[in-house]
Amino acid sequence: MRRTPAWLLLISTLALGANCARAPSPAPLAPRPSSSVAASSDAAASAPPAEPEHCEQLIRELCAAIQPETCEMVATQTHTFPQDRCAKMQQHVPEIIADLHKMEEAGQPLSAEAQARIAQGKAPAFGPLDAKVTVVEFSDFQCPYCAKTAPVVRQVRTTYGTRIHFVFRQYPLPMHENAHGAAEAALAAHAQGKFWELHDQLFVHQDTLTREGLDALAKSVTLDLPRFKKALDAHTYASDVDADIALGDSIHIQGTPTMFVNAVRVSNPTSFDDVSKAIEKALADAH
């Protein structure tokens, strides 16, 4: 299996925290086959011997091109790396900076147009359409961090269900082999008016998201099973899942869960306190 390059680990850690990462475009550093990776092996082999200042020099080079807040995170993470890793990463400073810039862009509030695009449509939702605060979550049913967010969403519904409009978007990640099928299953349940019931079961039973498992979960929430199976067999909702993925890509989603409250990204969607603070601020700002 291809090893993840050290600098991608840095980017993923900084960008996502307690999230499932959609890895940046592979860059040449991992010593495994493929044209770009093979080239990077040669580069890594020719790296200069590690010296004590390699990590400090790497931090200086990166921080000269990024925002102070990002620099602080970069420094904290890079100080945990051994010097030989920093020496190899110095050969890829332009790639690292490019992805750090993407990360910074992804952390900015969405435009009004982008917020409207991700909030509208027929996606599963709760709360009044005319609410002054809209929350949008992009999620993956096979991501363990998204499972931690599920009870947060239930608490949000209980606490703010009549004051906000909450929209759930599908964003199955490529490395989760059962996530796309689970997303299709969730939308099949949505068509029968039982999205949230299956939503909860999918997260509780993340280890059984095979086709047989999905059928069993559908039965457990009393869906019309023949109708459900027909939808999955025909991939009726595959295009809807793909449309959500395209929406997420258009606003630079880099992992799941990702949550926006009135276009502002929530720093930690797995924490009800963090989500609640963002909602309370948006409610106050709306008055």
GUDREN-14176 format. One record per residue: x, y, z of N, C-alpha, C in turn. Coordinates in steps of 0.2 Angstrom, whole numbers. Layout:
! residues N
+-------+-------+-------+-------+-------+-------+-------+-------+-------+
:    nu :    nv :    nw :   cau :   cav :   caw :    cu :    cv :    cw :
+-------+-------+-------+-------+-------+-------+-------+-------+-------+
:     X :     Y :     Z :     X :     Y :     Z :     X :     Y :     Z :
...
+-------+-------+-------+-------+-------+-------+-------+-------+-------+
This chain:
! residues 287
+-------+-------+-------+-------+-------+-------+-------+-------+-------+
:    nu :    nv :    nw :   cau :   cav :   caw :    cu :    cv :    cw :
+-------+-------+-------+-------+-------+-------+-------+-------+-------+
:     4 :    -6 :     0 :     0 :     0 :     0 :     4 :     6 :     0 :
:     2 :    11 :    -4 :     6 :    17 :    -4 :     6 :    21 :     2 :
:    12 :    23 :     5 :    13 :    27 :    11 :    11 :    34 :    10 :
:     8 :    37 :    14 :     6 :    44 :    14 :    12 :    49 :    15 :
:    14 :    53 :    10 :    20 :    57 :    11 :    19 :    62 :    17 :
:    25 :    63 :    20 :    25 :    66 :    27 :    21 :    73 :    26 :
:    22 :    77 :    21 :    20 :    84 :    21 :    12 :    83 :    20 :
:     9 :    78 :    17 :     2 :    77 :    16 :    -1 :    76 :    23 :
:     3 :    72 :    28 :     1 :    71 :    34 :     0 :    78 :    38 :
:     5 :    82 :    37 :     5 :    89 :    40 :    -1 :    93 :    38 :
:    -2 :    93 :    31 :    -8 :    96 :    28 :   -15 :    94 :    31 :
:   -15 :    87 :    31 :   -22 :    84 :    34 :   -23 :    86 :    41 :
:   -17 :    85 :    45 :   -18 :    86 :    52 :   -20 :    94 :    53 :
:   -17 :    98 :    50 :   -19 :   105 :    51 :   -26 :   107 :    48 :
:   -27 :   104 :    42 :   -34 :   107 :    39 :   -40 :   104 :    43 :
:   -39 :    98 :    45 :   -45 :    94 :    47 :   -46 :    93 :    55 :
:   -40 :    92 :    58 :   -41 :    91 :    65 :   -45 :    84 :    66 :
:   -50 :    84 :    70 :   -54 :    78 :    71 :   -59 :    76 :    66 :
:   -56 :    76 :    60 :   -60 :    74 :    54 :   -57 :    68 :    50 :
:   -62 :    66 :    45 :   -59 :    61 :    41 :   -57 :    65 :    35 :
:   -50 :    64 :    33 :   -47 :    68 :    28 :   -49 :    66 :    20 :
:   -50 :    70 :    16 :   -50 :    69 :     9 :   -43 :    72 :     7 :
:   -38 :    67 :     6 :   -31 :    69 :     5 :   -30 :    74 :    -1 :
:   -26 :    78 :     0 :   -24 :    83 :    -6 :   -21 :    79 :   -11 :
:   -21 :    82 :   -17 :   -18 :    78 :   -23 :   -11 :    75 :   -21 :
:   -10 :    69 :   -23 :    -3 :    66 :   -21 :     3 :    70 :   -24 :
:     7 :    71 :   -19 :    14 :    74 :   -21 :    19 :    70 :   -21 :
:    25 :    71 :   -24 :    30 :    66 :   -25 :    35 :    66 :   -19 :
:    33 :    61 :   -14 :    38 :    60 :    -8 :    38 :    53 :    -6 :
:    32 :    50 :    -7 :    32 :    43 :    -4 :    36 :    38 :    -9 :
:    40 :    34 :    -6 :    45 :    30 :   -10 :    41 :    23 :   -12 :
:    36 :    24 :   -16 :    32 :    18 :   -19 :    31 :    20 :   -26 :
:    30 :    14 :   -30 :    29 :    15 :   -37 :    24 :    20 :   -39 :
:    24 :    22 :   -45 :    20 :    27 :   -49 :    25 :    32 :   -51 :
:    23 :    36 :   -57 :    28 :    40 :   -59 :    30 :    46 :   -55 :
:    25 :    49 :   -52 :    27 :    55 :   -47 :    30 :    52 :   -41 :
:    28 :    46 :   -38 :    31 :    44 :   -32 :    38 :    41 :   -33 :
:    39 :    38 :   -39 :    46 :    36 :   -40 :    51 :    41 :   -41 :
:    48 :    47 :   -44 :    53 :    53 :   -45 :    54 :    55 :   -38 :
:    50 :    55 :   -33 :    51 :    58 :   -27 :    56 :    54 :   -23 :
:    56 :    47 :   -24 :    60 :    43 :   -21 :    67 :    45 :   -22 :
:    69 :    46 :   -29 :    75 :    49 :   -30 :    77 :    55 :   -27 :
:    72 :    60 :   -26 :    73 :    66 :   -23 :    75 :    65 :   -16 :
:    71 :    60 :   -13 :    72 :    59 :    -5 :    79 :    56 :    -4 :
:    81 :    52 :    -9 :    87 :    49 :    -8 :    93 :    54 :    -8 :
:    92 :    59 :   -12 :    97 :    64 :   -13 :    97 :    70 :    -8 :
:    92 :    69 :    -3 :    91 :    74 :     2 :    97 :    75 :     6 :
:    99 :    81 :     8 :   105 :    82 :    12 :   104 :    79 :    19 :
:   110 :    77 :    22 :   109 :    74 :    29 :   105 :    79 :    34 :
:   101 :    76 :    38 :    97 :    80 :    43 :   102 :    84 :    48 :
:   100 :    90 :    49 :   104 :    94 :    53 :    99 :    97 :    58 :
:   101 :    99 :    64 :    96 :   101 :    69 :    91 :   107 :    67 :
:    94 :   111 :    63 :    89 :   117 :    61 :    85 :   115 :    55 :
:    84 :   109 :    53 :    80 :   108 :    47 :    73 :   110 :    48 :
:    70 :   108 :    54 :    63 :   109 :    55 :    62 :   117 :    56 :
:    66 :   120 :    60 :    66 :   127 :    61 :    66 :   131 :    54 :
:    70 :   129 :    50 :    71 :   132 :    43 :    64 :   131 :    39 :
:    62 :   125 :    40 :    55 :   123 :    36 :    50 :   128 :    39 :
:    49 :   128 :    45 :    44 :   133 :    48 :    45 :   140 :    45 :
:    51 :   142 :    45 :    52 :   149 :    43 :    50 :   150 :    36 :
:    52 :   145 :    31 :    50 :   146 :    24 :    42 :   145 :    24 :
:    39 :   141 :    27 :    32 :   141 :    27 :    28 :   147 :    29 :
:    31 :   149 :    35 :    27 :   155 :    39 :    28 :   161 :    35 :
:    33 :   162 :    31 :    34 :   168 :    27 :    29 :   168 :    21 :
:    25 :   163 :    20 :    20 :   163 :    14 :    13 :   162 :    17 :
:    12 :   161 :    23 :     5 :   160 :    26 :     3 :   164 :    31 :
:    -4 :   164 :    33 :    -6 :   168 :    38 :    -4 :   166 :    45 :
:    -3 :   171 :    50 :    -1 :   170 :    56 :    -4 :   164 :    60 :
:   -11 :   164 :    60 :   -14 :   158 :    63 :   -12 :   151 :    60 :
:   -11 :   151 :    54 :    -9 :   145 :    51 :    -2 :   143 :    52 :
:     2 :   149 :    53 :     9 :   148 :    55 :    10 :   145 :    62 :
:     6 :   147 :    66 :     6 :   144 :    73 :     5 :   137 :    73 :
:     0 :   135 :    69 :    -2 :   128 :    69 :     3 :   124 :    65 :
:     6 :   126 :    60 :    12 :   123 :    56 :    18 :   122 :    61 :
:    19 :   127 :    65 :    25 :   127 :    70 :    24 :   121 :    75 :
:    18 :   121 :    78 :    16 :   116 :    83 :    17 :   109 :    80 :
:    14 :   108 :    74 :    14 :   101 :    71 :    21 :    99 :    69 :
:    25 :   104 :    66 :    32 :   103 :    63 :    37 :   101 :    68 :
:    36 :   104 :    74 :    40 :   103 :    80 :    40 :    95 :    82 :
:    35 :    92 :    80 :    34 :    85 :    82 :    38 :    80 :    77 :
:    40 :    83 :    72 :    43 :    79 :    66 :    51 :    78 :    68 :
:    53 :    72 :    66 :    61 :    71 :    66 :    64 :    75 :    61 :
:    70 :    77 :    62 :    74 :    81 :    58 :    74 :    79 :    50 :
:    75 :    72 :    50 :    76 :    69 :    43 :    69 :    70 :    39 :
:    64 :    70 :    42 :    57 :    71 :    39 :    57 :    78 :    37 :
:    59 :    83 :    41 :    59 :    90 :    39 :    64 :    91 :    33 :
:    69 :    88 :    33 :    74 :    89 :    27 :    71 :    87 :    21 :
:    67 :    81 :    21 :    64 :    79 :    15 :    58 :    84 :    13 :
:    55 :    86 :    18 :    49 :    91 :    16 :    51 :    97 :    13 :
:    58 :    99 :    15 :    60 :   105 :    12 :    61 :   105 :     5 :
:    61 :    99 :     2 :    61 :    99 :    -5 :    54 :   100 :    -9 :
:    49 :   100 :    -5 :    42 :   101 :    -7 :    39 :   107 :    -4 :
:    43 :   112 :    -2 :    40 :   118 :     0 :    34 :   121 :    -4 :
:    35 :   122 :   -11 :    30 :   125 :   -15 :    23 :   121 :   -14 :
:    24 :   114 :   -14 :    18 :   110 :   -14 :    14 :   111 :    -7 :
:    18 :   111 :    -2 :    15 :   112 :     5 :    12 :   119 :     5 :
:    15 :   124 :     3 :    12 :   131 :     3 :     6 :   131 :    -1 :
:     6 :   128 :    -7 :     0 :   128 :   -11 :    -6 :   125 :    -7 :
:    -5 :   120 :    -4 :   -10 :   116 :     0 :   -12 :   120 :     6 :
:    -7 :   123 :     9 :    -9 :   127 :    15 :   -13 :   133 :    13 :
:   -12 :   136 :     7 :   -16 :   141 :     5 :   -23 :   139 :     3 :
:   -24 :   133 :     0 :   -31 :   130 :    -1 :   -34 :   129 :     6 :
:   -31 :   127 :    11 :   -33 :   126 :    18 :   -36 :   132 :    20 :
:   -32 :   138 :    20 :   -34 :   144 :    22 :   -40 :   147 :    18 :
:   -40 :   145 :    12 :   -46 :   147 :     8 :   -53 :   144 :    10 :
:   -52 :   137 :    12 :   -57 :   133 :    14 :   -60 :   135 :    21 :
:   -56 :   139 :    25 :   -58 :   141 :    31 :   -61 :   148 :    31 :
:   -62 :   151 :    25 :   -65 :   157 :    25 :   -72 :   157 :    25 :
:   -76 :   162 :    27 :   -84 :   161 :    26 :   -86 :   161 :    19 :
:   -91 :   157 :    18 :   -93 :   156 :    11 :   -96 :   163 :     8 :
:   -96 :   164 :     2 :  -100 :   169 :    -1 :  -107 :   168 :     0 :
:  -111 :   173 :    -1 :  -119 :   173 :    -1 :  -121 :   168 :    -6 :
:  -118 :   168 :   -12 :  -120 :   164 :   -17 :  -119 :   156 :   -16 :
:  -113 :   155 :   -13 :  -111 :   148 :   -11 :  -115 :   146 :    -6 :
:  -117 :   150 :    -1 :  -121 :   148 :     5 :  -128 :   146 :     2 :
:  -131 :   150 :    -2 :  -137 :   148 :    -5 :  -137 :   142 :    -9 :
:  -132 :   140 :   -12 :  -131 :   134 :   -16 :  -131 :   128 :   -12 :
:  -128 :   128 :    -7 :  -127 :   122 :    -2 :  -134 :   121 :     2 :
:  -137 :   127 :     3 :  -143 :   126 :     7 :  -150 :   125 :     4 :
:  -150 :   126 :    -3 :  -156 :   125 :    -6 :  -157 :   118 :    -9 :
:  -163 :   116 :   -12 :  -164 :   110 :   -15 :  -168 :   105 :   -11 :
:  -167 :    98 :   -12 :  -171 :    93 :    -9 :  -168 :    89 :    -4 :
:  -162 :    91 :    -2 :  -158 :    87 :     3 :  -162 :    86 :    10 :
:  -160 :    81 :    13 :  -164 :    80 :    20 :  -162 :    86 :    24 :
:  -167 :    88 :    28 :  -167 :    94 :    32 :  -172 :    94 :    38 :
:  -171 :    99 :    42 :  -176 :   100 :    47 :  -176 :   107 :    49 :
:  -182 :   110 :    52 :  -182 :   117 :    54 :  -185 :   121 :    48 :
:  -188 :   127 :    50 :  -192 :   131 :    45 :  -187 :   133 :    40 :
:  -190 :   133 :    34 :  -186 :   136 :    28 :  -184 :   143 :    29 :
:  -188 :   147 :    32 :  -187 :   154 :    32 :  -183 :   156 :    39 :
:  -180 :   151 :    42 :  -176 :   153 :    48 :  -170 :   158 :    46 :
:  -169 :   162 :    51 :  -163 :   167 :    50 :  -156 :   164 :    50 :
:  -156 :   158 :    53 :  -150 :   154 :    53 :  -150 :   147 :    50 :
:  -145 :   146 :    45 :  -145 :   140 :    41 :  -139 :   136 :    43 :
:  -139 :   130 :    45 :  -134 :   125 :    46 :  -133 :   120 :    41 :
:  -128 :   119 :    38 :  -127 :   114 :    33 :  -121 :   110 :    35 :
:  -122 :   103 :    35 :  -117 :    98 :    36 :  -115 :    94 :    30 :
:  -109 :    93 :    29 :  -107 :    88 :    24 :  -104 :    82 :    28 :
:  -107 :    76 :    26 :  -105 :    70 :    31 :  -104 :    64 :    27 :
:  -101 :    59 :    30 :   -99 :    53 :    27 :  -101 :    47 :    32 :
:  -105 :    43 :    30 :  -108 :    38 :    35 :  -103 :    33 :    37 :
:   -97 :    33 :    34 :   -92 :    28 :    36 :   -86 :    31 :    40 :
:   -87 :    38 :    41 :   -82 :    42 :    44 :   -83 :    41 :    52 :
:   -78 :    39 :    56 :   -80 :    39 :    63 :   -81 :    46 :    67 :
:   -78 :    51 :    64 :   -79 :    57 :    67 :   -86 :    60 :    65 :
:   -89 :    58 :    59 :   -96 :    60 :    58 :  -100 :    56 :    63 :
:   -99 :    50 :    65 :  -103 :    47 :    69 :  -103 :    50 :    76 :
:   -97 :    54 :    78 :   -97 :    58 :    84 :  -101 :    64 :    83 :
:  -102 :    66 :    77 :  -107 :    72 :    76 :  -114 :    71 :    76 :
:  -116 :    64 :    75 :  -123 :    63 :    74 :  -127 :    64 :    81 :
:  -124 :    63 :    87 :  -128 :    65 :    93 :  -128 :    72 :    94 :
:  -123 :    76 :    91 :  -123 :    83 :    91 :  -128 :    86 :    87 :
:  -130 :    83 :    81 :  -135 :    85 :    77 :  -142 :    84 :    81 :
:  -142 :    78 :    84 :  -149 :    77 :    88 :  -150 :    82 :    93 :
:  -144 :    84 :    97 :  -145 :    89 :   102 :  -147 :    96 :    99 :
:  -144 :    97 :    93 :  -145 :   104 :    90 :  -153 :   104 :    88 :
:  -155 :    98 :    85 :  -162 :    98 :    83 :  -167 :    99 :    89 :
:  -165 :    96 :    95 :  -169 :    97 :   101 :  -169 :   104 :   104 :
:  -163 :   107 :   103 :  -162 :   114 :   106 :  -164 :   119 :   102 :
:  -163 :   119 :    95 :  -164 :   124 :    90 :  -169 :   122 :    85 :
:  -172 :   117 :    85 :  -176 :   114 :    79 :  -181 :   119 :    76 :
:  -184 :   123 :    80 :  -189 :   128 :    78 :  -186 :   135 :    76 :
:  -179 :   136 :    77 :  -176 :   142 :    76 :  -171 :   142 :    70 :
:  -169 :   136 :    68 :  -164 :   136 :    63 :  -166 :   131 :    57 :
:  -163 :   132 :    51 :  -164 :   127 :    46 :  -158 :   123 :    45 :
:  -159 :   116 :    46 :  -153 :   112 :    46 :  -153 :   108 :    40 :
:  -148 :   107 :    36 :  -147 :   104 :    29 :  -142 :    99 :    30 :
:  -143 :    92 :    28 :  -138 :    87 :    28 :  -136 :    85 :    21 :
:  -130 :    86 :    19 :  -127 :    84 :    13 :  -122 :    78 :    13 :
:  -123 :    74 :     8 :  -119 :    68 :     7 :  -112 :    70 :     5 :
:  -107 :    67 :     8 :  -100 :    68 :     5 :   -96 :    62 :     7 :
:   -97 :    57 :     4 :   -94 :    50 :     5 :   -87 :    51 :     2 :
:   -82 :    49 :     6 :   -75 :    50 :     4 :   -72 :    44 :     0 :
:   -68 :    45 :    -4 :   -66 :    39 :    -9 :   -63 :    33 :    -5 :
:   -60 :    34 :     0 :   -57 :    28 :     4 :   -61 :    24 :     8 :
:   -68 :    27 :     8 :   -73 :    23 :    12 :   -77 :    19 :     7 :
:   -76 :    13 :     6 :   -79 :     9 :     1 :   -86 :     8 :     2 :
:   -89 :     9 :     8 :   -96 :     8 :     8 :  -100 :    14 :     9 :
:   -96 :    20 :     9 :   -99 :    26 :    11 :  -104 :    29 :     6 :
:  -103 :    28 :    -1 :  -107 :    30 :    -6 :  -114 :    26 :    -6 :
:  -113 :    19 :    -5 :  -119 :    15 :    -5 :  -123 :    17 :     1 :
:  -120 :    19 :     7 :  -124 :    21 :    13 :  -127 :    27 :    12 :
:  -124 :    32 :     8 :  -127 :    38 :     6 :  -133 :    37 :     2 :
:  -133 :    33 :    -3 :  -139 :    31 :    -7 :  -144 :    28 :    -3 :
:  -142 :    24 :     2 :  -147 :    21 :     6 :  -151 :    26 :    10 :
:  -147 :    31 :    13 :  -150 :    37 :    17 :  -155 :    41 :    13 :
:  -153 :    42 :     6 :  -158 :    46 :     2 :  -164 :    42 :     0 :
:  -163 :    35 :     0 :  -169 :    31 :    -2 :  -174 :    31 :     4 :
:  -171 :    31 :    10 :  -175 :    32 :    16 :  -178 :    39 :    17 :
:  -175 :    44 :    14 :  -178 :    51 :    14 :  -184 :    51 :    10 :
:  -183 :    47 :     4 :  -189 :    47 :     0 :  -195 :    44 :     3 :
:  -194 :    40 :     8 :  -200 :    37 :    12 :  -201 :    40 :    18 :
:  -198 :    46 :    19 :  -199 :    50 :    25 :  -196 :    48 :    31 :
:  -191 :    44 :    31 :  -187 :    41 :    37 :  -180 :    42 :    36 :
:  -178 :    48 :    34 :  -170 :    49 :    33 :  -167 :    49 :    40 :
:  -170 :    53 :    45 :  -166 :    53 :    51 :  -166 :    47 :    55 :
:  -171 :    43 :    54 :  -171 :    36 :    58 :  -165 :    32 :    55 :
:  -165 :    32 :    48 :  -159 :    28 :    45 :  -152 :    31 :    47 :
:  -152 :    38 :    46 :  -146 :    41 :    48 :  -143 :    39 :    54 :
:  -147 :    39 :    60 :  -145 :    37 :    66 :  -142 :    30 :    66 :
:  -146 :    25 :    63 :  -144 :    18 :    63 :  -137 :    17 :    59 :
:  -137 :    21 :    53 :  -131 :    20 :    49 :  -124 :    22 :    53 :
:  -125 :    27 :    57 :  -119 :    29 :    61 :  -118 :    24 :    67 :
:  -123 :    22 :    70 :  -122 :    17 :    75 :  -119 :    10 :    73 :
:  -121 :     8 :    67 :  -118 :     2 :    64 :  -114 :     3 :    58 :
:  -109 :     7 :    59 :  -104 :     9 :    54 :  -100 :     3 :    51 :
:  -100 :    -2 :    55 :   -96 :    -8 :    54 :  -100 :   -13 :    49 :
:  -106 :   -12 :    48 :  -111 :   -16 :    44 :  -114 :   -12 :    38 :
:  -110 :    -9 :    35 :  -113 :    -5 :    29 :  -113 :    -8 :    22 :
:  -112 :   -15 :    22 :  -112 :   -19 :    16 :  -120 :   -18 :    14 :
:  -121 :   -21 :     8 :  -128 :   -21 :     5 :  -132 :   -25 :    10 :
:  -130 :   -31 :    12 :  -134 :   -35 :    17 :  -136 :   -31 :    23 :
:  -130 :   -27 :    26 :  -131 :   -23 :    32 :  -136 :   -17 :    31 :
:  -136 :   -14 :    25 :  -141 :    -9 :    23 :  -148 :   -11 :    23 :
:  -149 :   -17 :    20 :  -155 :   -20 :    20 :  -158 :   -21 :    27 :
:  -154 :   -24 :    31 :  -156 :   -25 :    38 :  -157 :   -19 :    42 :
:  -153 :   -14 :    41 :  -155 :    -8 :    44 :  -161 :    -4 :    42 :
:  -163 :    -5 :    35 :  -169 :    -2 :    32 :  -175 :    -6 :    36 :
:  -174 :   -12 :    36 :  -179 :   -16 :    40 :  -180 :   -14 :    47 :
:  -175 :   -13 :    50 :  -175 :   -11 :    57 :  -179 :    -4 :    58 :
:  -179 :     0 :    53 :  -183 :     7 :    54 :  -189 :     6 :    50 :
:  -191 :     0 :    48 :  -198 :    -1 :    45 :  -199 :     3 :    39 :
:  -194 :     3 :    35 :  -195 :     5 :    28 :  -199 :     0 :    24 :
:  -202 :     3 :    18 :  -204 :    -2 :    13 :  -198 :    -5 :    10 :
:  -197 :   -12 :    12 :  -191 :   -15 :    10 :  -190 :   -16 :     2 :
:  -196 :   -19 :    -1 :  -195 :   -19 :    -8 :  -193 :   -13 :   -12 :
:  -197 :    -8 :   -10 :  -195 :    -1 :   -13 :  -188 :     1 :   -12 :
:  -186 :     0 :    -6 :  -179 :     2 :    -4 :  -174 :    -2 :    -8 :
:  -175 :    -8 :    -8 :  -170 :   -13 :   -12 :  -170 :   -11 :   -19 :
:  -176 :    -9 :   -22 :  -176 :    -7 :   -29 :  -172 :    -1 :   -30 :
:  -173 :     4 :   -26 :  -169 :    10 :   -27 :  -162 :     9 :   -26 :
:  -159 :     4 :   -22 :  -152 :     3 :   -21 :  -150 :    -1 :   -27 :
:  -154 :    -6 :   -30 :  -152 :   -10 :   -36 :  -151 :    -5 :   -42 :
:  -156 :     0 :   -42 :  -155 :     4 :   -48 :  -151 :    10 :   -47 :
:  -148 :    11 :   -41 :  -144 :    17 :   -40 :  -148 :    23 :   -41 :
:  -154 :    23 :   -39 :  -159 :    29 :   -40 :  -156 :    35 :   -38 :
:  -152 :    35 :   -32 :  -150 :    41 :   -29 :  -143 :    42 :   -30 :
:  -139 :    39 :   -34 :  -132 :    39 :   -35 :  -131 :    46 :   -38 :
:  -135 :    49 :   -42 :  -133 :    55 :   -45 :  -134 :    61 :   -40 :
:  -139 :    60 :   -35 :  -140 :    65 :   -30 :  -134 :    65 :   -25 :
:  -131 :    59 :   -24 :  -125 :    59 :   -20 :  -120 :    62 :   -23 :
:  -119 :    61 :   -30 :  -113 :    64 :   -33 :  -114 :    72 :   -34 :
:  -120 :    74 :   -34 :  -122 :    81 :   -35 :  -120 :    84 :   -28 :
:  -121 :    81 :   -22 :  -119 :    84 :   -16 :  -111 :    84 :   -16 :
:  -108 :    79 :   -18 :  -100 :    79 :   -18 :   -98 :    85 :   -22 :
:  -101 :    86 :   -28 :   -99 :    91 :   -32 :  -100 :    98 :   -29 :
:  -105 :    99 :   -25 :  -106 :   105 :   -21 :  -101 :   106 :   -16 :
:   -99 :   100 :   -13 :   -94 :   101 :    -8 :   -87 :   103 :   -11 :
:   -86 :    99 :   -17 :   -79 :   101 :   -20 :   -79 :   108 :   -22 :
:   -85 :   111 :   -24 :   -85 :   118 :   -26 :   -83 :   123 :   -21 :
:   -84 :   121 :   -15 :   -83 :   126 :    -9 :   -77 :   123 :    -5 :
:   -73 :   118 :    -8 :   -66 :   116 :    -6 :   -67 :   112 :     1 :
:   -72 :   108 :     1 :   -72 :   103 :     7 :   -66 :    99 :     7 :
:   -63 :    98 :    12 :   -57 :    94 :    13 :   -58 :    88 :    17 :
:   -64 :    87 :    20 :   -65 :    81 :    24 :   -71 :    82 :    28 :
:   -73 :    76 :    32 :   -79 :    76 :    35 :   -78 :    75 :    42 :
:   -83 :    77 :    47 :   -88 :    82 :    45 :   -86 :    89 :    44 :
:   -89 :    92 :    39 :   -88 :    99 :    39 :   -95 :   103 :    39 :
:   -96 :   108 :    44 :  -102 :   111 :    45 :  -101 :   118 :    45 :
:  -106 :   122 :    42 :  -107 :   129 :    41 :  -113 :   131 :    45 :
:  -112 :   137 :    48 :  -118 :   140 :    51 :  -118 :   147 :    48 :
:  -123 :   148 :    44 :  -124 :   155 :    41 :  -117 :   156 :    37 :
:  -114 :   151 :    33 :  -109 :   152 :    29 :  -102 :   152 :    33 :
:  -102 :   152 :    39 :   -96 :   152 :    43 :   -94 :   144 :    45 :
:   -88 :   142 :    44 :   -87 :   135 :    46 :   -86 :   134 :    53 :
:   -89 :   129 :    56 :   -88 :   127 :    63 :   -81 :   124 :    64 :
:   -78 :   126 :    69 :   -71 :   123 :    70 :   -71 :   116 :    72 :
:   -76 :   114 :    76 :   -76 :   107 :    78 :   -83 :   104 :    78 :
:   -86 :   102 :    73 :   -93 :    99 :    73 :   -94 :    94 :    78 :
:   -89 :    90 :    80 :   -91 :    85 :    85 :   -92 :    87 :    92 :
:   -92 :    94 :    93 :   -93 :    97 :   100 :   -99 :   101 :   100 :
:  -104 :    99 :   104 :  -110 :   103 :   104 :  -109 :   110 :   106 :
:  -104 :   111 :   111 :  -103 :   117 :   113 :  -100 :   122 :   108 :
:   -96 :   119 :   103 :   -94 :   123 :    98 :   -99 :   125 :    93 :
:  -103 :   120 :    91 :  -109 :   121 :    87 :  -114 :   126 :    90 :
:  -115 :   125 :    96 :  -120 :   129 :    99 :  -118 :   137 :   100 :
:  -111 :   138 :   101 :  -109 :   144 :   101 :  -109 :   148 :    94 :
:  -108 :   144 :    89 :  -109 :   147 :    82 :  -116 :   148 :    81 :
:  -121 :   144 :    83 :  -128 :   145 :    81 :  -130 :   151 :    86 :
:  -128 :   152 :    92 :  -130 :   157 :    96 :  -128 :   164 :    93 :
:  -121 :   164 :    91 :  -119 :   170 :    88 :  -123 :   172 :    82 :
:  -124 :   167 :    77 :  -128 :   168 :    71 :  -135 :   171 :    73 :
:  -138 :   168 :    78 :  -145 :   170 :    80 :  -145 :   178 :    83 :
:  -139 :   179 :    87 :  -139 :   186 :    89 :  -137 :   191 :    83 :
:  -133 :   189 :    79 :  -131 :   193 :    73 :  -137 :   194 :    69 :
:  -142 :   190 :    69 :  -148 :   190 :    64 :  -153 :   195 :    67 :
:  -153 :   197 :    73 :  -158 :   202 :    76 :  -155 :   209 :    75 :
+-------+-------+-------+-------+-------+-------+-------+-------+-------+
